[in-house]
Amino acid sequence: MIKTSARLLRLLSLLQTRPTWSGPELVDELGVSPRTVRGDIDKLRELGYPVYATPGAGGGYRLGPGAKLPPLLLDEDEAAAVVLGLGGAAPGSVSGFEAASTRAQAKIDQVLPARVRRRIDSLQAATVIPNHSGAEADPDVLATIAAAVRDQHRLRFDYRAHEAAEQCRTTEPHRLVYAGRRWYLVAWDLVRSDWRTFRVDRMRPRIPTGPRFTPREPPADDLIGFVATGRRIARFRYRAKVRVQLPAADLVGWLPDGIAVEPVDEHTCIVHAGGDTAHILAAHITFIDADFEVDGPPEVLAALRAIGNRCATAAAT
């Protein structure tokens, strides 16, 4: 029979691993009577840990949020994962988190058993963590955006786009995405009536947030890929969206750099294209061996007409 203090730590550890434990399950795990389990639950409550009990067949015990942070009891795999994760967060992209990550790692290092310490040292020695080179995001801004996403509140913010004056944008925020060592917000832009990607380090949210909204169907299942496509296209001066009468699978793999494909249905896809000049972008679009419609700036449409006229003249002569 384990001592009461050790048993309380074991009970607290179990409550942290799952949302709910039934009484019989705790009895089996601890090897004690139901009365002892109830007594240990009362002792945890006396120590300030909110343990809630739900009666009935589907009920049980759960550990709720409280005023105190309970001790985290980690096994060897969990301790190794946490320390390596903190090491990767130190050169991260959230302002102020580097020092906090270093302090947390130092506290964990002090209490690690020697065998776990050796294991983590070998993992760290064999791991290369890239230095962060992107702009840092303000943790308060991240928290504001995350709360708007969680509560489904419209979010207004001042946004400084690349080489453009600051603008006020009104959005329905969907998700925060970490890609390319930067934070991005994927949101529905109410003015432009389309999905947009915003760099968090260029945002200044306006408080309070707006009214609630009903979430829309997300722009893609793979939001990291969606953001990566936006980043790849955004670096070009000219951009266009092309609706192509061809399945996406028939285009992927041979289109040039600056063009990304988004499937619409089994017969149609949307091509997101970009170029440093209007002529280069128009030339990229003409690579598409299918009928298409272009939603792009006038300069690109003019370049397409010029290329088409030249091709028609060449074919006639």
C-alpha positions in Angstrom: 0.0 0.0 0.0 1.5 3.3 -1.0 1.6 6.2 1.5 -1.1 8.8 1.5 1.2 11.7 0.2 2.4 9.5 -2.7 -1.1 8.3 -3.4 -2.4 11.9 -3.6 0.3 12.8 -6.1 -0.6 9.7 -8.1 -4.3 10.6 -8.0 -3.5 14.2 -9.1 -1.4 12.8 -12.0 -4.3 10.6 -13.1 -6.8 13.4 -13.1 -4.4 15.4 -15.4 -4.2 12.7 -18.0 -7.9 12.4 -18.9 -10.9 14.7 -18.8 -12.9 12.4 -16.6 -12.3 9.3 -14.4 -15.0 7.1 -13.0 -14.8 6.0 -9.3 -14.2 2.3 -10.2 -11.4 3.3 -12.6 -9.6 5.2 -9.9 -10.1 2.3 -7.5 -8.4 0.0 -9.9 -5.6 2.3 -10.7 -4.7 3.2 -7.1 -5.5 -0.3 -5.6 -7.6 1.2 -2.8 -11.2 1.1 -1.7 -13.9 3.5 -3.0 -14.0 5.1 0.5 -10.2 5.9 0.3 -10.7 7.4 -3.2 -13.4 9.7 -1.9 -11.3 10.7 1.1 -8.3 11.5 -1.2 -10.5 13.6 -3.4 -11.6 15.6 -0.4 -7.9 16.1 0.6 -7.1 17.4 -2.8 -10.0 19.9 -2.5 -8.7 21.0 0.9 -5.3 21.7 -0.7 -7.1 24.0 -3.2 -7.4 21.8 -6.3 -11.0 21.9 -7.8 -12.0 18.3 -8.3 -15.6 18.1 -9.6 -17.8 15.1 -9.2 -20.6 14.2 -11.6 -23.2 11.6 -10.4 -24.8 9.0 -12.6 -23.8 6.2 -15.0 -21.7 8.5 -17.2 -20.3 10.6 -14.4 -17.0 10.7 -12.6 -14.3 13.0 -11.3 -12.5 15.7 -13.3 -9.9 18.3 -12.4 -11.1 21.8 -13.2 -9.2 25.2 -13.5 -8.5 26.8 -10.2 -6.4 29.5 -8.5 -3.4 27.2 -8.2 -1.3 25.5 -10.8 -1.1 21.9 -9.8 2.3 20.1 -10.0 2.8 18.4 -13.3 3.9 14.8 -13.0 5.6 13.8 -16.2 6.9 10.4 -17.3 10.3 10.2 -19.1 8.9 10.6 -22.6 6.8 13.6 -21.6 9.7 15.3 -19.8 11.9 14.8 -22.9 9.2 16.2 -25.2 8.7 19.3 -23.0 12.4 20.1 -22.7 13.0 19.7 -26.4 9.9 21.8 -27.1 11.1 24.6 -24.8 14.4 24.5 -26.6 12.7 25.1 -29.9 10.6 27.9 -28.4 13.6 29.8 -27.2 14.4 31.3 -30.6 10.7 31.5 -31.4 8.6 34.2 -33.0 6.6 35.5 -30.0 8.0 38.5 -28.3 9.1 37.9 -24.7 8.7 34.1 -24.9 12.4 33.4 -25.3 13.2 34.4 -21.7 10.1 32.7 -20.4 11.0 29.5 -22.2 14.6 29.6 -20.9 13.4 30.1 -17.3 10.9 27.2 -17.6 13.5 24.9 -19.0 15.9 25.8 -16.2 13.3 24.9 -13.6 12.6 21.5 -15.2 16.4 20.8 -15.5 16.8 21.1 -11.7 14.4 18.3 -10.9 15.1 15.8 -13.8 16.4 12.4 -12.7 19.9 11.6 -14.0 18.8 9.0 -16.5 16.3 11.4 -18.1 18.9 14.2 -18.1 21.3 12.0 -20.1 18.6 11.0 -22.5 17.6 14.7 -23.2 21.3 15.7 -23.4 21.8 13.2 -26.2 18.7 14.3 -28.0 19.7 18.0 -27.8 23.3 17.2 -29.0 21.9 15.5 -32.1 19.3 18.2 -32.8 19.8 21.4 -34.8 17.2 24.1 -34.1 17.1 27.0 -36.7 17.5 30.5 -35.5 14.4 32.7 -35.8 14.8 35.3 -38.6 11.2 36.6 -38.9 9.4 39.4 -37.2 8.2 38.7 -33.7 4.5 38.7 -32.8 3.1 40.5 -29.8 1.7 38.0 -27.3 -1.1 40.4 -26.4 -2.1 40.6 -30.1 -2.0 36.9 -30.5 -4.2 36.5 -27.4 -6.7 39.1 -28.7 -6.9 37.3 -32.1 -7.2 33.9 -30.5 -10.1 35.1 -28.3 -11.9 36.5 -31.3 -11.5 33.1 -33.1 -12.7 31.2 -30.0 -15.7 33.4 -29.4 -16.5 33.9 -33.1 -16.4 37.7 -32.9 -15.6 39.9 -35.8 -12.2 41.4 -35.7 -11.3 44.9 -36.8 -7.6 45.9 -37.1 -5.2 48.3 -38.7 -3.0 46.5 -41.1 0.2 47.5 -42.7 0.5 45.6 -46.0 3.7 45.2 -47.9 4.8 48.6 -49.4 1.3 50.0 -48.7 -0.3 52.5 -46.4 -2.0 51.2 -43.2 -5.6 50.2 -43.7 -8.5 49.2 -41.4 -9.7 45.7 -42.2 -12.9 44.0 -40.9 -12.8 40.2 -40.8 -14.3 37.1 -39.5 -11.2 35.4 -38.0 -11.0 31.6 -38.6 -7.6 30.3 -37.4 -4.1 31.4 -36.4 -1.4 29.5 -38.4 2.3 29.3 -37.7 4.2 28.9 -41.0 7.6 30.0 -42.3 8.6 31.1 -38.7 5.8 33.7 -38.7 2.3 33.9 -37.3 -0.6 34.4 -39.8 -4.4 34.9 -39.4 -6.7 33.2 -41.9 -9.9 35.2 -42.0 -12.8 36.1 -44.2 -12.4 39.8 -45.3 -15.9 41.4 -45.2 -15.0 44.2 -47.6 -13.4 42.1 -50.2 -15.8 39.1 -49.8 -13.0 36.6 -49.9 -10.6 34.7 -47.7 -7.4 36.5 -46.9 -4.1 35.8 -45.0 -2.7 38.5 -42.7 0.7 38.6 -41.0 0.1 39.0 -37.2 3.2 41.2 -36.7 1.6 43.8 -39.1 -1.8 43.8 -37.2 -3.0 46.3 -34.6 -6.4 45.0 -33.4 -9.1 47.5 -32.4 -10.8 46.8 -29.1 -13.5 45.8 -28.4 -14.1 43.1 -31.0 -17.2 43.2 -33.2 -20.5 41.2 -33.1 -20.7 37.4 -33.3 -20.7 35.7 -36.6 -21.6 32.3 -38.0 -18.4 30.4 -39.1 -18.1 29.9 -42.9 -16.7 26.8 -44.6 -12.9 27.2 -44.4 -11.0 28.0 -47.6 -9.0 24.7 -47.4 -8.6 21.6 -45.3 -4.9 22.2 -45.3 -4.6 25.7 -43.8 -0.8 25.5 -43.6 -0.8 24.9 -47.4 -3.3 27.7 -47.9 -1.0 30.1 -46.1 2.1 28.9 -47.9 0.3 29.5 -51.2 -0.5 33.0 -50.1 3.0 33.7 -49.0 4.4 32.4 -52.3 2.1 34.6 -54.4 2.3 37.7 -52.2 6.0 38.3 -53.0 5.1 39.2 -56.6 4.0 42.6 -57.7 1.2 41.4 -59.9 -1.3 38.7 -58.9 -4.3 37.1 -60.6 -6.9 34.4 -59.9 -7.6 32.2 -62.9 -10.6 29.8 -63.2 -9.5 26.9 -65.4 -11.8 24.3 -67.0 -9.5 21.4 -66.1 -9.1 19.2 -63.0 -6.4 20.4 -60.6 -4.5 17.1 -60.8 -3.9 17.7 -64.5 -2.1 21.0 -63.7 -0.1 20.3 -60.5 3.6 19.4 -61.2 4.3 21.3 -64.4 3.2 24.9 -63.8 6.1 27.4 -63.3 7.0 29.0 -60.0 4.5 31.6 -58.8 1.5 29.5 -59.7 -0.6 27.5 -57.2 -3.6 25.3 -57.9 -6.8 25.1 -55.8 -9.4 22.4 -56.8 -13.0 23.5 -57.1 -14.6 20.3 -58.4 -13.7 17.3 -60.6 -13.7 19.4 -63.7 -12.6 22.9 -62.6 -9.8 24.5 -60.5 -8.6 27.9 -59.5 -5.1 28.9 -60.3 -3.4 31.6 -58.2 -0.7 33.2 -60.2 1.9 35.9 -59.7 4.7 37.7 -61.5 7.1 40.5 -61.2 5.7 42.1 -64.3 2.3 42.0 -66.0 3.8 40.4 -69.1 5.5 37.6 -67.2 2.3 36.9 -65.3 0.3 36.8 -68.6 2.9 34.5 -70.1 2.6 32.1 -67.2 -1.2 32.1 -67.6 -0.9 31.2 -71.3 1.0 28.0 -70.3 -2.4 26.6 -69.2 -3.6 24.2 -71.9 -7.3 24.7 -71.3 -10.0 27.4 -71.4 -9.7 29.9 -68.6 -11.2 33.1 -67.2 -8.9 35.7 -65.5 -9.7 37.8 -62.5 -6.8 40.1 -62.5 -5.6 43.7 -62.7 -6.1 45.6 -66.0 -2.3 45.5 -66.7 -2.4 41.7 -66.8 -5.5 41.6 -69.0 -3.9 44.1 -71.4 -0.7 41.9 -71.5 -2.9 38.8 -72.3 -4.5 40.7 -75.2 -1.2 41.8 -76.5 0.2 38.2 -76.4 -2.9 36.9 -78.0 -2.7 39.5 -80.9 0.9 38.6 -81.5 0.2 34.9 -81.6 -2.7 35.5 -84.0 -0.5 37.6 -86.3 2.2 35.0 -86.2 -0.2 32.2 -87.0 -1.7 34.2 -89.9 1.6 34.9 -91.6 
